[in-house]
Amino acid sequence: MSYKDMVKAGATPTDMREYLADGEMSSITIRIPRNLRESAKEAASLQGMSFSALVRKCLITDLTKDLKSN
């Protein structure tokens, strides 16, 4: 089942978070301004996590909020 299928089926945010956090890790390359990267690394550190963990958290939060509007 894909993310889109889960949204259409009315999956709960908890089910969606579980689905999104599961699976194999995959490497990606993104280009962002250096100041944004450094600020995000500092923000992640203040929360006791890595930059990668912060990015995953932000993506999961964005993909599970207000699923009805998708």
VOFIFI-259258 format. One record per residue: residue number from 0; y, x, z of N, C-alpha, C in turn; chain. Coordinates in nm, 2 decimals. Example, Ala and Ser with C-alpha at 12.3 -4.5 7.8 and 13.67 -1.06 7.14 Angstrom:
residues 2
nr,n.py,n.px,n.pz,ca.py,ca.px,ca.pz,c.py,c.px,c.pz,kette
0,-0.57,1.32,0.78,-0.45,1.23,0.78,-0.33,1.32,0.78,A
1,-0.22,1.28,0.71,-0.11,1.37,0.71,0.00,1.29,0.79,A
***
This chain:
residues 70
nr,n.py,n.px,n.pz,ca.py,ca.px,ca.pz,c.py,c.px,c.pz,kette
0,-0.12,0.09,0.00,0.00,0.00,0.00,0.12,0.09,0.00,A
1,0.22,0.06,-0.08,0.34,0.14,-0.09,0.45,0.08,0.00,A
2,0.56,0.16,0.01,0.68,0.11,0.09,0.73,-0.02,0.04,A
3,0.74,-0.03,-0.09,0.79,-0.16,-0.15,0.70,-0.27,-0.12,A
4,0.57,-0.25,-0.13,0.47,-0.36,-0.10,0.49,-0.40,0.05,A
5,0.51,-0.31,0.13,0.52,-0.34,0.28,0.65,-0.43,0.30,A
6,0.76,-0.39,0.23,0.88,-0.46,0.25,0.86,-0.61,0.20,A
7,0.80,-0.62,0.08,0.77,-0.75,0.02,0.68,-0.84,0.11,A
8,0.59,-0.77,0.18,0.49,-0.84,0.26,0.55,-0.88,0.40,A
9,0.67,-0.83,0.43,0.74,-0.86,0.55,0.69,-0.78,0.67,A
10,0.65,-0.66,0.65,0.60,-0.57,0.76,0.71,-0.56,0.86,A
11,0.66,-0.54,0.99,0.75,-0.52,1.10,0.81,-0.38,1.09,A
12,0.93,-0.36,1.15,0.99,-0.22,1.16,0.89,-0.12,1.22,A
13,0.82,-0.16,1.32,0.72,-0.07,1.38,0.61,-0.03,1.29,A
14,0.56,-0.13,1.21,0.46,-0.10,1.11,0.51,0.00,1.00,A
15,0.64,-0.03,0.96,0.70,0.06,0.86,0.72,0.20,0.91,A
16,0.77,0.21,1.04,0.79,0.35,1.10,0.65,0.42,1.10,A
17,0.55,0.35,1.14,0.41,0.42,1.14,0.37,0.46,1.01,A
18,0.39,0.38,0.91,0.36,0.41,0.77,0.44,0.53,0.72,A
19,0.57,0.53,0.74,0.65,0.64,0.69,0.63,0.77,0.76,A
20,0.59,0.77,0.89,0.56,0.89,0.96,0.42,0.95,0.93,A
21,0.34,0.87,0.87,0.20,0.91,0.85,0.19,0.99,0.71,A
22,0.09,1.06,0.69,0.06,1.13,0.56,0.09,1.28,0.57,A
23,0.06,1.34,0.46,0.07,1.48,0.45,0.22,1.52,0.44,A
24,0.25,1.64,0.49,0.38,1.69,0.47,0.40,1.74,0.33,A
25,0.53,1.73,0.28,0.56,1.77,0.15,0.69,1.85,0.16,A
26,0.70,1.96,0.08,0.82,2.04,0.08,0.92,1.98,-0.02,A
27,1.05,1.98,0.01,1.15,1.94,-0.09,1.27,2.04,-0.08,A
28,1.34,2.04,-0.19,1.47,2.12,-0.19,1.58,2.03,-0.22,A
29,1.68,2.03,-0.13,1.80,1.95,-0.15,1.92,2.04,-0.15,A
30,2.03,2.00,-0.22,2.15,2.07,-0.22,2.25,1.99,-0.15,A
31,2.31,2.05,-0.04,2.41,1.98,0.04,2.52,2.08,0.08,A
32,2.64,2.04,0.10,2.74,2.14,0.14,2.70,2.22,0.27,A
33,2.73,2.34,0.27,2.70,2.43,0.38,2.75,2.38,0.51,A
34,2.87,2.32,0.51,2.93,2.27,0.64,2.85,2.15,0.69,A
35,2.80,2.07,0.60,2.72,1.95,0.64,2.58,2.00,0.70,A
36,2.52,2.10,0.63,2.40,2.16,0.68,2.41,2.22,0.82,A
37,2.52,2.30,0.84,2.54,2.37,0.96,2.57,2.26,1.07,A
38,2.65,2.17,1.04,2.68,2.06,1.14,2.55,1.98,1.18,A
39,2.47,1.95,1.08,2.35,1.88,1.10,2.25,1.96,1.19,A
40,2.24,2.09,1.16,2.16,2.18,1.24,2.20,2.18,1.39,A
41,2.34,2.18,1.41,2.39,2.18,1.55,2.36,2.05,1.61,A
42,2.38,1.94,1.54,2.35,1.81,1.60,2.21,1.79,1.63,A
43,2.12,1.84,1.55,1.98,1.83,1.58,1.94,1.92,1.70,A
44,2.00,2.03,1.71,1.98,2.12,1.83,2.03,2.05,1.96,A
45,2.14,1.98,1.95,2.19,1.91,2.07,2.09,1.80,2.11,A
46,2.02,1.75,2.02,1.92,1.64,2.05,1.78,1.70,2.07,A
47,1.77,1.83,2.07,1.64,1.90,2.10,1.54,1.89,1.99,A
48,1.59,1.89,1.87,1.50,1.88,1.75,1.54,1.97,1.64,A
49,1.46,1.99,1.55,1.49,2.08,1.43,1.57,2.00,1.33,A
50,1.63,2.07,1.23,1.70,2.01,1.12,1.60,1.91,1.05,A
51,1.49,1.96,1.02,1.39,1.88,0.94,1.35,1.75,1.02,A
52,1.33,1.76,1.15,1.30,1.64,1.23,1.42,1.54,1.22,A
53,1.54,1.59,1.23,1.66,1.51,1.22,1.66,1.44,1.08,A
54,1.64,1.51,0.98,1.64,1.45,0.84,1.53,1.34,0.84,A
55,1.41,1.37,0.89,1.30,1.27,0.89,1.34,1.15,0.97,A
56,1.40,1.17,1.08,1.44,1.06,1.17,1.55,0.97,1.10,A
57,1.64,1.03,1.03,1.75,0.96,0.96,1.69,0.88,0.85,A
58,1.59,0.94,0.77,1.53,0.87,0.66,1.45,0.75,0.71,A
59,1.37,0.77,0.82,1.29,0.66,0.87,1.38,0.55,0.92,A
60,1.49,0.58,0.99,1.59,0.48,1.04,1.65,0.40,0.93,A
61,1.69,0.47,0.82,1.75,0.41,0.71,1.65,0.32,0.64,A
62,1.53,0.36,0.62,1.43,0.29,0.55,1.37,0.17,0.63,A
63,1.39,0.16,0.76,1.34,0.05,0.84,1.44,-0.04,0.89,A
64,1.57,-0.01,0.86,1.67,-0.11,0.91,1.69,-0.22,0.82,A
65,1.71,-0.34,0.87,1.73,-0.46,0.79,1.65,-0.47,0.67,A
66,1.52,-0.47,0.69,1.42,-0.48,0.58,1.44,-0.60,0.49,A
67,1.49,-0.70,0.54,1.51,-0.83,0.47,1.60,-0.81,0.35,A
68,1.70,-0.72,0.36,1.80,-0.70,0.25,1.75,-0.62,0.14,A
69,1.63,-0.56,0.15,1.58,-0.48,0.04,1.52,-0.56,-0.07,A
***
